[in-house]
Amino acid sequence: MTRVIIYRGPFDPWHRRDTSGFNNTGYITADDIVIHPRRSRIAMTPLARIAKRPHQLIQLPNLPHAQQIETFFTKNVINNTLYVMALQHMPNANSPFWRSPIKVPILEPISAEEHERRWNKLKNVLQKGDGIFAIDTESVGSRIIAYLDQGTWSHVGTYSGNGQIVEAITSGVTERTIEAYHNLRYRLGAYRLPGATSEQIDTMISFARTQIGGGYNYRGAITLGLRLALGMWPTAGAAHTTPNMVLAMAGYELLGVI
């Protein structure tokens, strides 16, 4: 049974009360945890605590994609954009949104053997144009970026084929072997944009290669980081965006996680 709750929370400039007196909506998991917005982030609160406030429970019975909905809310690091998208797509079982419910996965610890098994499996399915999202688990800077971006990843590159990836690193835009990430310190997610034609992918990679040799945009990164810290998320078409926001906006589907 899919359940949501609308309720009146404390004053929140991001979520003002409407004429009903309520100002927030939450998804109730099978374990009675409410996934809900709190200011500029997504929080998890026991249902018993939320139910002490003025509220209304809404049950959505017999949804054929109830398991995909539960997976989305319990297996992802969710930001406000993804949360709103899920609510919008919830009534539509045929929405492509539910074809790949894990968008920004919560990373569980894995052994060195499992890391190697996933690495070999992922390399065999990669195609030109796939997005390679990463986080360096030993880098404080990488973890700060992921926290501010309200997601799992801190970096993204484009797989250009033949074991190569085009990406912007601190030394500039480069094309290098994906083996640079073949290390336990890196966790990766490979994504594919469904429906992209080979011509579109070739155009994207060609453009990415024209940027090789260019410098890293430190000013843009710092400005974006300050905006994220204030809860000011980039919108579609913004000059600078973030790895986890790209996943929310572009409709990528997850191929696998290392």
Sequence and secondary structure as in RCSB ss.txt:
>XXXX:A:sequence
MTRVIIYRGPFDPWHRRDTSGFNNTGYITADDIVIHPRRSRIAMTPLARIAKRPHQLIQLPNLPHAQQIETFFTK
NVINNTLYVMALQHMPNANSPFWRSPIKVPILEPISAEEHERRWNKLKNVLQKGDGIFAIDTESVGSRIIAYLDQ
GTWSHVGTYSGNGQIVEAITSGVTERTIEAYHNLRYRLGAYRLPGATSEQIDTMISFARTQIGGGYNYRGAITLG
LRLALGMWPTAGAAHTTPNMVLAMAGYELLGVI
>XXXX:A:secstr
 EEEEEE  S  TTS   TTS  EEEEE TTSEEEEEETTEEEEEEHHHHTTSSEEEEEETT TTHHHHHHHHHH
B   HHHHHHHHHHTT TT GGGTS  SSB      HHHHHHHHHHHHHH  TT EEEEEETT HHHHHHHHHTT
SS SEEEEEEETTEEEEEETTEEEEEEGGGG STTEEEEEEE TT  HHHHHHHHHHHHHTTT    HHHHHHHH
HHHHTT    TT SS  HHHHHHHH  EEEEE 
